[in-house]
Amino acid sequence: MKRLMIATTALFGLACVGSASAAQYETYVTDLHIGYELVAFVGHTPAEFAKAQRAASSWEGRRHVGLGPQTIAAVAVDDSNGMVKQIRWTSPDNTVAVVDIH
């Protein structure tokens, strides 16, 4: 019984170490007031940005094949350099929305 508890504790500790180092990104949603919303996945480090890019690509892929909401667009933003990113969105009826992400 004692060996089982030590092995379980060691495995749990290793699992926690692995999950604590996992990079995450921030998610922001904004209403563009033209019938669409924009989801921005913001990464503050290169690893976070890579995950944000995968999330945005997955979201957009589902949207383009009709499996996701058609009125929500997704983008990935690299905030590791501290620069402002401007996103311009043109709806199908040629209405333009401009979003600055700081």
C-alpha positions as CSV (number, residue, x, y, z in Angstrom):
1,M,0.0,0.0,0.0
2,K,2.8,2.4,0.9
3,R,4.5,1.8,-2.5
4,L,1.2,2.5,-4.3
5,M,0.8,5.8,-2.5
6,I,4.4,6.9,-3.2
7,A,4.0,6.0,-6.9
8,T,0.7,7.8,-7.2
9,T,2.1,10.9,-5.4
10,A,5.1,11.0,-7.7
11,L,2.9,10.7,-10.8
12,F,0.6,13.4,-9.6
13,G,3.5,15.7,-8.9
14,L,4.9,15.1,-12.4
15,A,1.5,15.8,-13.9
16,C,1.3,19.1,-12.0
17,V,4.8,20.2,-13.1
18,G,3.9,19.5,-16.7
19,S,0.7,21.5,-16.6
20,A,2.2,24.4,-14.7
21,S,4.7,25.1,-17.5
22,A,2.1,25.1,-20.2
23,A,1.9,28.4,-22.0
24,Q,-1.6,30.0,-22.3
25,Y,-2.9,32.9,-24.2
26,E,-5.6,35.5,-23.5
27,T,-8.9,35.6,-25.3
28,Y,-10.8,38.9,-26.0
29,V,-14.2,39.2,-27.7
30,T,-15.4,42.4,-29.2
31,D,-18.7,43.3,-31.0
32,L,-18.0,45.1,-34.2
33,H,-21.5,46.6,-34.4
34,I,-21.9,45.4,-38.0
35,G,-23.5,42.1,-37.2
36,Y,-20.1,40.4,-36.5
37,E,-17.9,39.7,-33.5
38,L,-14.1,39.4,-33.4
39,V,-12.3,36.9,-31.1
40,A,-8.6,37.8,-30.6
41,F,-6.3,35.2,-29.1
42,V,-3.3,37.2,-27.7
43,G,0.0,35.6,-26.8
44,H,2.6,37.5,-24.8
45,T,5.5,35.1,-25.5
46,P,6.5,33.2,-28.6
47,A,5.1,29.9,-27.1
48,E,1.8,31.6,-26.2
49,F,1.5,33.2,-29.7
50,A,2.1,29.8,-31.3
51,K,-0.8,28.3,-29.3
52,A,-2.9,31.4,-30.1
53,Q,-2.2,30.9,-33.8
54,R,-3.3,27.3,-33.6
55,A,-6.5,28.3,-31.8
56,A,-7.4,31.0,-34.3
57,S,-6.6,28.7,-37.3
58,S,-8.8,26.0,-35.8
59,W,-11.6,28.5,-35.1
60,E,-11.5,29.9,-38.6
61,G,-11.3,26.5,-40.2
62,R,-14.5,25.4,-38.5
63,R,-16.1,28.7,-39.4
64,H,-15.2,28.4,-43.1
65,V,-16.6,24.9,-43.4
66,G,-19.8,25.9,-41.6
67,L,-19.2,24.1,-38.3
68,G,-18.8,27.3,-36.2
69,P,-20.7,30.6,-35.9
70,Q,-20.5,32.4,-39.2
71,T,-20.6,35.9,-37.6
72,I,-17.6,35.4,-35.4
73,A,-14.1,35.8,-36.8
74,A,-10.9,34.8,-35.0
75,V,-7.3,36.2,-35.2
76,A,-4.1,35.6,-33.3
77,V,-2.1,38.5,-32.0
78,D,1.6,38.5,-31.1
79,D,2.0,40.9,-28.1
80,S,5.6,39.8,-27.3
81,N,7.1,43.0,-28.8
82,G,4.5,45.3,-27.2
83,M,3.4,46.8,-30.5
84,V,-0.2,47.8,-31.3
85,K,-1.9,45.6,-33.8
86,Q,-4.6,46.9,-36.0
87,I,-7.2,44.5,-37.5
88,R,-9.4,45.6,-40.3
89,W,-12.5,43.6,-41.0
90,T,-14.7,43.9,-44.0
91,S,-18.1,42.3,-43.9
92,P,-19.7,40.8,-47.0
93,D,-21.7,44.0,-47.5
94,N,-18.4,46.0,-47.5
95,T,-18.8,47.6,-44.1
96,V,-15.4,48.1,-42.5
97,A,-14.6,47.8,-38.8
98,V,-11.1,48.7,-37.4
99,V,-9.9,47.3,-34.1
100,D,-6.7,48.3,-32.3
101,I,-5.3,45.8,-30.0
102,H,-2.9,47.1,-27.4
